[in-house]
Amino acid sequence: MMAYKIERLGHLGDGLATGPIFAARTLPGELVSGDLIGNRLQNIRIVQPSEQRISSDCSAFKRCGGCALHHAHPDFVANWKKGVLIHALGAHGIKTQIQAIQTSPKNSRRRVKLSGKRTKSGAVVGFFGKASGVIHSIDPCKLLVPEILATISALERFTAQFGSRKGLLEFWLLSTSTGIDVSIDGLDHKSEADLGSFAEWARLSGIARLSVGDQIICEHQTPWLKFGQVKVSPPPRGFTQATLEGERALQGAVARALNIADSVIDLFSGMGTLGLPLSEVATLHCVESDGELLDAITYGVRHTQGIKKVTTEKRDLFRNPVSHADLVNFNAAIIDPPRAGAEHQVRQLAQSQVHNIAMVSCNPVSFARDASLLLEGGYILNWTEVVDQFRWSSHIEVVAHFQKN
């Protein structure tokens, strides 16, 4: 059987040999063998392991597709993720020193999507296996918060009672300060008569709020998140940061970047996760295309005392970015776009006189492109940090401080 030398990791965390040939759960420097099917190695055997290889302490790792890097030493993963950012910036001629990488601890993931399927003996709820259509149980799991893990047995009961043998159920779970928020898809056959049974299941299972699709079925406890002094109730499936530790790391970095600001615009604000903590010292204008997220901000602000003025604006920043002329009203900006980045909005920021910008990104490639536009516009890049909320995955988030004098 032919052996292959792993040269580096690809952007999804798979090992790459010359070809390229992809080998899942391998590390640079390793000599591996396996069955080459197309451009992927299957049935991989580690002939010569890397010094960075460790034994996974998760019994589900080999069968579960939820994590990709349990086999790698944490220091290796941290350095690799910093290297991904450095490489992306280097493609645009940008050099920076990453001043920190903040990795969320084990069992800290508070937001997750799980799949469920009825079986002959009951039901299974968990993650799909890697490159597989098979759902695997994730008990025990080193990723999710204990509150979500404690809910899985209830989700299995729901799947066994209401799921279809032919279809799949999808569960979106969020752990909040008042309990678990659950949203379900895949109940195409449900009737109005089922809704009462769903609500009773939620009550008996201790679920704070249950929704099916975009319909809230019951709310036994209002799910709350707190950003600074402001309590916000997220709409079902409303975007939240994956871990509380990651959220606090991003909030802290944004606060350091904008520590002298008194008038802040929060672009792609979501529910105000990053901006609302600043409302204790600065006026805040939140701009977002999702009206439900803005409604959550408005409700939370209305019921909070001791903060500065907070306003909201529903706006598609991809099609209608805030112009540099209108940005004159602010001395600081937060921008946290989706993975594609925000080229048109960043071009307007680059032409503005906004003194400090905190940019947050979940994609080093689009971040590097947008950063280069700010630098071309006269900004300097003071510092960058990496926030690793998605432990044992290839995903990273970046937060950076740009300044124009």
Number of C-alpha atoms within 10 A of each C-alpha: 7 8 14 20 20 23 17 18 21 16 12 12 24 22 24 23 24 11 7 13 19 22 26 21 19 29 28 19 18 23 19 22 20 18 13 15 9 9 12 17 20 15 10 16 15 16 14 13 16 16 13 16 19 14 9 14 11 17 13 19 20 15 17 23 19 20 23 21 24 21 21 20 16 17 10 14 21 19 11 16 24 21 13 18 23 18 17 18 21 13 12 14 10 16 12 13 12 16 9 13 19 16 19 21 16 13 17 20 25 21 23 16 15 20 24 28 22 23 14 7 7 13 20 22 26 25 23 20 19 17 8 12 9 16 21 20 20 25 15 12 20 23 22 20 19 16 15 20 17 12 16 19 16 18 24 21 18 21 25 20 13 17 23 18 13 8 12 18 21 18 21 17 21 27 24 20 12 15 19 25 27 23 22 21 15 17 17 12 9 12 8 7 8 11 15 12 14 17 20 13 17 25 17 9 17 15 23 22 23 24 24 20 15 12 11 15 16 20 16 15 15 18 23 19 20 16 21 17 17 25 19 25 20 24 17 23 18 14 14 17 15 19 22 19 19 22 18 15 22 25 21 13 22 24 18 12 24 24 14 14 18 17 20 26 26 24 26 23 26 26 30 30 24 25 28 30 21 26 24 17 16 22 20 27 22 25 26 21 17 17 16 17 22 23 18 19 26 18 14 21 21 10 10 11 10 10 19 17 14 19 15 20 15 16 18 14 18 15 9 10 19 20 16 18 12 10 19 12 13 20 19 26 27 24 24 22 23 13 13 12 23 22 19 17 21 24 18 19 24 21 18 21 21 23 17 24 26 24 24 27 25 21 19 25 20 20 28 22 19 22 24 20 21 23 16 13 18 16 24 17 20 12 16 22 22 26 29 27 24 20 25 22 17 20 17 22 22 22 23 22 22 23 20 17 9
